[in-house]
Amino acid sequence: MVTEIRLGDVVRLKKKHPCGSDQWQVVRLGADIGIRCQGCQHRVLLPRSVLERRIRTFISRGPQRG
């Protein structure tokens, strides 16, 4: 099953970042998803399949595409 991931989504991942935050904002979509840590602003690119497995919950959703 493919999870709908939108630009601007804020997600909580299963593991915490070394800075202590577990909330990330989606900043890039494609085959690889770009996410930014809400604690320290560090950016990471993850393959879509890896990100889908690591998402625990959606904190907030970005705007729906038209």
C-alpha positions in Angstrom: 0.0 0.0 0.0 1.3 3.4 -0.9 1.0 6.2 1.7 0.0 9.6 0.3 2.8 11.9 1.3 2.3 15.6 0.6 4.7 18.5 0.4 4.5 20.3 3.8 3.4 17.3 5.8 4.9 17.1 9.4 5.5 13.4 10.4 6.6 11.7 13.5 9.2 8.9 12.8 9.8 5.8 14.9 13.3 6.8 15.9 14.5 10.1 17.2 17.1 12.2 15.5 20.4 12.7 17.5 19.2 16.2 18.4 16.3 14.7 20.3 13.4 15.6 17.9 11.2 12.9 16.2 9.2 15.4 14.0 10.2 16.0 10.4 8.7 18.2 7.6 8.5 17.0 4.0 10.3 19.5 1.8 10.9 17.5 -1.4 8.8 14.9 -3.3 9.9 12.4 -5.9 11.5 8.9 -5.9 13.5 10.2 -2.9 11.7 12.2 -0.3 13.5 15.2 1.3 12.7 15.8 5.0 13.9 18.4 7.4 14.3 17.9 11.2 12.0 20.3 13.1 14.6 20.4 16.0 17.9 21.3 14.2 16.8 21.9 10.6 19.0 19.1 9.3 17.9 17.9 5.8 17.9 14.2 4.8 16.9 12.4 1.5 15.3 9.0 2.0 13.9 6.6 -0.6 10.1 6.6 -0.5 9.8 3.0 0.6 12.1 3.6 3.6 10.2 6.7 4.7 6.9 4.9 4.5 8.1 2.2 6.8 9.6 4.7 9.3 6.5 7.0 9.7 4.7 6.5 12.9 2.0 9.2 12.6 1.2 12.4 10.7 1.3 15.5 13.0 -0.2 17.8 10.3 -0.9 17.5 6.6 0.2 19.8 3.8 -2.2 21.3 1.3 -4.0 18.7 -0.9 -3.0 18.8 -4.6 -5.7 19.8 -6.9 
